[in-house]
Amino acid sequence: MDRMIDLRSDTVTKPTDEMYQAIANAKLGDDVFREDPTVNKLEEKAAQIMGKEAGLLVPSGTMGNLVSILTSCPRGTEILLGNKSHTFYYEAGGISAFGGIHSRQLNNNNDGTINLDDIKSAIRANNVHFPKTSAIVLENTHNLCNGSPLLPEYIRDVAHIAKDNDVKLHIDGARIFNAAVSLDVNVKDLVANADSVTFCLSKGLSAPIGSIICGSDKFIYNARRNRKALGGGMRQAGIIAAAGIVSLDKMIQQIHNDHENAQLLVKGISNIDGLSIDKKNIKSNILYFDINKRRTLNAELSRQTDNKDQYPIDVVQDNIYFLETSPRRFRLVTHYGISREDIENTLRMLKGLLG
Ligand SMILES: Cc1ncc(COP(=O)(O)O)c(C=O)c1O
């Protein structure tokens, strides 16, 4: 097997042939002047799909969350977010570094939810000792929680708490289309009650670069200034947007395959002695499995993973790449670059992980 099978993340996807064509033919202008027709088209399309008034292209999901939170939350205020959320874990503390925003981490359940009572009781009373609560952030699907999709009913309940307390709701929807496909709902139903949402073009939707923030006209007007301040005002960004348009027109369908492939992995892994997997919580393209403590690892896997303290660790076995995310816990992510045959090869490789 010569081809590398890369299951580390759906961020490794390469542009499709159609994306390369669209990039080559893109009509361009200066997007900081709002004169790039391809960016304008992508932002309008995204807003329409999300059921929001406006959209804003940003270079990454991290910047999308940062710009959104900076736009909703004044300095010195506090936001509520999950203790396993991407924004808390993996975004380099940007909200506090650049926004002076205090974060309060609430327990994330295995399905990515935060208990409603925990949210209610974490909202600060009006007392001079406390920071004001300015926003709640949910993640859908939830990366570290088995790629779990959050249900529209749950999001609505959180939104009610937010509204009752005059607090904004932001959704980190890096993989919101995975959630919509998994739950078989319209993506609008997942964001209808949110003030802002960020979603990524460069994950399951296979574009090389880019995320979009959607919200009201006023929100996006303010977000545009914050994007500029962070250096995210790009010029002939139609180069990026052209691929993003193909993502929205053609690649949502691909997510169905990715979820089917993930389920084949789940089924196969649950039949491998010595591996364990939380079958019922895996509903999208991300899965985690564990190697039971008492089992020995094959020599190559031991060499790659023993005595390491920095996670995640890249692991390669039989030319198949995946991640160890904590000791003996591994992550596989399906995406456009992964075929049915790759899944079969992966299951064959996984059977050989134990010594
Ligand atoms: C849930 C979630 N939010 C945000 C991001 C950040 O996206 P980016 O890597 O484009 O900054 C990621 C990236 O994997 C993610 O998984």
The ligand as an ORCA input file, in Angstrom:
! r2SCAN-3c Opt
* xyz 0 1
  C     -14.791     22.298     16.986
  C     -13.727     23.115     16.352
  N     -13.817     24.448     16.402
  C     -12.893     25.236     15.827
  C     -11.825     24.703     15.176
  C     -10.783     25.628     14.605
  O     -10.703     25.585     13.241
  P      -9.334     26.047     12.496
  O      -8.419     24.875     12.593
  O      -9.802     26.345     11.107
  O      -8.813     27.236     13.197
  C     -11.678     23.322     15.094
  C     -10.517     22.718     14.387
  O     -10.335     21.535     14.348
  C     -12.652     22.496     15.706
  O     -12.563     21.167     15.695
*
